[in-house]
Amino acid sequence: MRQKWVLATGNQGKVKEMSELLNSFSIDVLPQSHFDVQDVPETGTTFVENAIIKARHAAKITGLPAIADDSGLEVDFLNGQPGIYSARFAGEGATDRDNIDLLLSKLEGVGKAHRTARFQCVLVYMRHALDPTPIICQGTWEGEIIETMQGENGFGYDPTFWVESEQCTSAQLSKQRKSELSHRGRALAMLVAQLQEQLG
């Protein structure tokens, strides 16, 4: 019998990605919007705290196991900013372009050696809202911030995130290659490995 899990996001791309990965476990992943679950305020100070807040909220309202992720960009020169504020770096309601423009302005005149950065993704799986031992997986993707945007794929900071091994930005990678390399892809692979142990 197939199980239903809720994914604490409204992002259809994330829902599709997760559905494909968990399909072999006889698990159907549904977005929280399917259950009319509203976004919960992300009041944590770390990716882990925010992911747990989102997963617990979705599990509590739906009564189903829940998965949530919190992810963002850390730039070393900016002491880890934008970090947990990546999606709203330029303020509430900021567009991807607003956030990129602010990031590039803060790095103006900074040399290549000091533009190191990484994407972080923390994935949390909770069996129920009171789960005392959620599965927590963290994926990291190292790169650097270039001075001008390149590429049309992806979203967020992808057009400015240079991937040295591929000699292009994240926004110039194919969807498949990005999922192989990315912070979210790595966190998802860890989650699937842990679920295989638990679910057999």
N, C-alpha and C positions, 0 to 999 in steps of 0.2 A: 504494500500500500504506500502511495506517495505521501510524503510529508509536505507541509507548507511552512515556509519560513518567511519572515518579513525583513526587507532590507530598508534600513533607516535612511532613505534618500529619495529624492524625486527625480534624480538623474537617470534617464532611461538608458544611457550608455553603460552606466555601472550595473544597472539591473540586468541588461542583456549579457554582459560579461560574466556576472556572477551566476546567472541561470545556466549558461553553457558549461561552466566549470562544475556545477553541482548536479547537473542533470543525471549523471551516471550514478549518483547516490539515491536516486528516486526522490529528489527534493525539488519542489517548485518554489522559486524565489519570487516574491511579489513585492512591489514597491509599497512603502507606507501610505502613499496616496490612495492605493487601492482600498485601504481601510479608513480613509479620511483622517489619518493621523497628521496633525499639524507639526511643523518644525518646532523643536524645543530650543530655548535659549542656550547657546554654548557658553556656559559660564566657567568652564575649566581654564586652567592656565597652561595645560599641556595637551598634546595630541591624544594621549591615552585617556585623560580625564574627559575630554570632549566626546571621544568615541564611545566611552562607557555611558555617558549621559544620554547620547542618542540611542544606543542599543537598549538601555533600560527603559527609556520612555516608550519606544516602539513595542517592546515586549509587554510592558505593563498594560498598554491600551488594547493590544490585539490578543494577548494571551498566547502568542506564538513565540517560538525561538526567534531571536533577532540577530542580524549582523549590521554593524555600522563601521564606517571608516572615517577617520579624520586625517587630512593630509595637507601638505603645504610645502613652501619653499623656504629653505634656510640659506641666507647669504652670510658668509663668514665676516666680510668687511663691515656688515651691518649688525654684528653680534647676534646673528640668527634670525634677524627680521627678514621677511614679514612673518614667518613662522605660522602660528595658529591664526593669525589675522590675514593670511594670504588672500582669501577671497574678498576681504573688505579693507585691504591695505590703504586704498585711497578714500575710504569712507563707506558707510552703509549704502548699498545700491550701486557701488562702483562697477564699471564694466571691466572686462579683461584689459582693454586698452588703457583705461584710467590707471589701473594697477601697474601695468608695464611702464607707462610714462613716468609714474612716480618712482618706480624702482630704478629706471635708467637715469633719472635726474639725480638720485642719491648716489649713483655710482659714476657720475660724470667726472672725467679726469683721473679715475682710478685705473692703475695699470693692470694688465692681464694677469699677472701673478697674484693679485689680490682680489680677483673676481670669482674665486672658488665658491661653489654653492652645491646644495643637494636638495632633492625632493625627498620628503619623508612621508610614509603612509603607515598609519596604525589601524589595523583591523581588529575588531572585537566581536566575538560570538558569545551570546548569552542564551542558555537553555530556557531561562525564564527571568522575569524581572528581579527576582531575589537571588539569582545565581551568585554564590560567593566565590566561585572560581571560573570566571569567564576565560575563554581562550583569547590570548592577545598575541598578535603577530605584527612585527614591524619590518617594513621593507625600505631600503635606502637606495637612492640613485645619485651618484656623484657626477658633477659637471661644472660648468662655469657660465657666467652671464656675459653674453657678447654685447657689443655696443649698439647694434641695429637689428631689428627684427628680421628673421628669415623663415620662410615656410608658411604653408596655409593649413596644415593639419593640426589636430589636437585642439587644446583650449588652454585657458589660463596663461601661464608664463612660458609655455612650450616654444614660441618663436624666438625667445631670448636664451634658451637653455641649450648650451653647446655640449654635444656628446662626443668626446674625444675619439672613442673607438670607432665611431661611425663617420667622423669628419662632417657632421651636419648638426642642425638643431633637432630637438625633439619634434618640432612641427614639420620637419622634412622626412621623418621616418614613416614607413608604412605602418598601418594599424597593427599588423601582426608583429613586426619587429619591435614596435614600441611596447607591446604587452609582454614580450620576452624580456626586455631590458628594464622596464619601469619599476619604480617603487611599489606601485599598486600590484603589478604583475608578480613581483617577488613576495609581497605580503600574502597575496591570494594563493600562491604556490605553497607557502608555509601552512596556511589555513587548511588547504585541501589535504596536505600530508598529515596534519594532526587529526582531521576528521576521519581519514582513512583508518588511523589507529583506533579511534573511538567507535566508529560505526562499522568497521570491518568491510 
